[in-house]
């Protein structure tokens, strides 16, 4: 009997299960819908049972399909680990590491991370994806990222291993003509009276800041994912924001003010628990320890 099952078919099946929709799965893996449909049909023919119920153009997993999904996930994870181990056998293999990074971290960490790492490890290329910490955790656990650089509190994520890069604090960023620009510190009462711009829901920033201000609701006028947009709005005194000192370069006309009640953050590198750590991954984890030494900050002393 000819064997149709292969790793790509299993990946397509997993994507269809994730979205319960062949069109969305097709867009996610950049493969045509007919190819996805054919792969599912070939899997069902080989297995001898139906993976999906199909009613009125809607699909849902059968009981057999749900059991098969668990085995497929385990096999894909094992295959990915095997692939990394096999690449480690060669000394000169070119490797791509997929790294997620939130926009607010990317603005000041990208230039400290990518050029220096790739110069030191020329056979390893970093492919960066801009994504919020919380959304990035989901993609990491799905195996679509090798690493996530994220800012978070002391929360432990059981599906991830992590290594602290550095600790920092958030501060208030205002324009030079803001009524708060000359204040020695910013209280919740002061901040909640100002128009506020914030990174979107799904980011650690959004969660940490809105939780911090749950008893003093912020006057959020805009959610923005681009640091350039936030800079323009803050510089021109249309709104204030809370972020790291290093989020804006030295040319920004922005005043940083310590918070009366600090918001602490741990900037860490995270990777999926129980996944094989390749030599390239080990090199990246070790390299992240040097980022703090490359950065200007003395972020903690700035706010203390």
N, C-alpha and C positions, 0 to 999 in steps of 0.2 A: 504494500500500500504506500502510495506516495505521501510524503510527510510535508504538509504545508506550514505547520506551526513554526514561527520564528519570533525573534525578540521584538521586531517591529510590529508584528501583529498584536503581540501582547501589550505593547505600549499604546497602540491605537485603541485597543479594547479598554485599557485603563483610562484613557482620555475621554472616551465615550461615557464610561461610568461616572467620571467626575462631573461632566456637564449634563448627562442624560439627554444628549443632543448631538447628532452626528455632524451637523453644520458647525457648531461651536468647536467640537473636537477637531474637525478638519482645519479650521482657522488656527487652532492652537499648535498643531503639529505641521502646518503648511503642506498638507497632503490633500488631494482632491477628495470630495465626498464619495464618488464611486469607488475610489481605492479603499477608503475606510470601510464602506459597506461590503466590498468584496472580501476584505480581510476578516471581518466579523463572520461572514457566511462560511469562509474556509475554516475558521476556527470551529464553528458549530458543526460543520460536516465531519471534521476530523474527530471532534469530541463525542459526537453522537447524541448531543442534547442541545436544547435551546438556551442561549445565554440571555436573551431579552424577550420580554413580552412586547408586542407591537400592536397598539390599538390607536386608530385615528391619527396616524403619523406621530404618535408619542411612544416612547420606549421606556421600559423599566426593567430592572434585573429580575430574572427568575430566581427561585431559591438555589437552583444549580449554578446559575450565573454568579450569585453572591458568594457561594463557596469557592468557585473558580477564581473570583477576583482576589480573594485573600491569598490563594496560592500563586496567582500571577504577580501580585505585589512582592511577595517573598522572593520569587524567582528573579524578577527584574532587579531587585536590590542585590541579590547574590551575584547576578550577572555583571552589574555595574562594579561591584567590589572585585570580581574576577578580572574585569577589563583593566581596572587600575593596577591590580597586582601584576598582570601580564605586562603592562607598559613599564613597570618598575624593573623588569628583568633587563631591559636595555639601558645603557648609560647615556645615550644621546637622543632619547625620544623627545620630540617636541610635544609639549602638553599645554592644554588650554584649561585654565581654572575660571569657573564662572563665579563672580563675586557680586553680591547685592550690596548696595550702599544707599542709605537715605539721602535725599537731596541736600539737607542741611549739613550732613557730614561730608558729602562729596565735594562741597565747595572748598573746603580747606584740607581734606585728607587725600584727595586724588593726586595732587601734584607732589605730595610727600610720599606717596605710596607707589604708584605705577612706574614712573621712570626709574626710580632707584631700584625697585625690585627686579624689573626686567633687565636692567644693566647688570645686576649681580647674578641673575639666573636667566641667561639669554635663551635657554631652551624651554622656558615656561612663559606663556603669554597670559595676561590677565584680561578677561572679558568682563567689563563692568556693566551692571544693570542698576539704574536708578529706581529705587523702590522703598516704600516706607517700611519701618522695622517690623510692624505687626504683619503686614502683607508679605514681607520677605520671609518671615518665619514659616508661613504656609508653603511658600515656594521651596524653601530649604528642605522642609520635611517631605515634600513630594519628590525630592531628588533633582529638582530643576536648577538648583544652585549648589555649588560646592561650599561656599562660605557666605555668611552675612555679617557685615560690619554694622553694628547697631548700638544705639544709645538706649539704656534701660535702667531701671532701678534695681533693687536687689532680688527681683523676682527670679525664680529658678524655672527654666523651661525643661521639663523632664525628657523631651524628645531630642534635646540638643546638648552637646558639650560646648564649653565656651572657655575663653581665656581673656582676662581683663587686659585692656591696652592702657587705659588711663581713666582716672576719675575727674569729673569736672562739675561745674554748676551752671545753671542757666542764669541769665541776667536780663534786665529790661533794656531794650534798644529803642531809642527815641530820636527824632530829628532835632537839629540844633535849636530850632525855635519852639520846641515843645515846652509847655508849662512845667514839665517834669525834668527838663534838661539840667537844671541846677540843683536838683534834690540830691542829698547824700545817700538816700536809699529810697526804694519804692515799696509802699505798702499795698495790700490787696485793695483797700478802699480807694487809693489813688488810681490804680491801674484799671479797675472795673468801670471807672467813669470815662475812660478814654476809648475812642474807636480802636479796635484791635484787629490785626491781621494774623492768621495762624496757618501752619501747615495742615493739610487735609486730614480728615478722619482716616484712620488706618496707619497713622504714623505714631511713633512713641511720643513725639512732641505734643500732638493733639491730646492723646490720652493723659499724659502726665500733667499738662497745663490745665486742661478742663477739670481734672480730678482735684488739682490743687485749689482751683477757684470754684469748687462746687457750691460753697456757701456765699460766694460773691460772684455771681454769673458775669462773665465777660461780655462786653459789647462787641461781638464779632461781626465785622462788616464784610469780611472776605476770607475764604480759604484759598491759599495759593501754594502750588508745588514748586514754583520757580523762585530761587533766591533773588534773581534780578528784579522780579516783580515786587517782592517784599522790600528789597532795598529802595526801589524808587518810591514806594508808598511811604516808607518810614522817613527817608531823607527829606521828602517834601511835606512832612508833618500831617499827612492824611490819616495816619494811624500809628500805633505803637505795636511792638511785638516782644516776645520773650524767646531768647535763643542763646547760643554760645557767643562769647566775645569774638572768636575767630570766624564766625559765619560771614562776616563782611571784611573785605580787605582794607588796608590802611588808607586807601583813597576815599572810602565811604565817609560821608558827612553824617556820622551817626554817633550819638552819645550812649555809652553803656553805664547803666546804673544797677548796683547790687539790689537784690530783692531782700526785703525785711525778713521774709520767711523763705530761705533758700530752697530751690528745687535741685536735688542732686541727681547726677546721671553717671552711669558706668558705661564707657565706650568699650565694647568688647568685640571679639571675633567669635562667631558661632559656626558650628558645623553639625551635621546630623549624627546623632548617637548611633553606635554600632555599625557605622560605615567604615570601610577600609580607608586608612589614612595613608595615601601614597607619599612617595618621597617629595613630590612637588608640593603636596599639601603641608607636609611637615616643614618644608622650607618656608612656605608662606606664613604659617602659624608662628614660627620663630622670628620671621622678619617683622611681624606686626609689633613685636616688643620694642623695636627701634623707632617706631613712629613718634612716640612721645619725645624722644631725644632730638628728633628733627623739627618738632613743632616749636613755635615761638613761645608759647604760653607758658606761662606759668599761670595756667588758668585758675588753679586753686588759690594761689596767693593774690591774684587780681581781685577775687571776690571776698577774700577773708578780711 
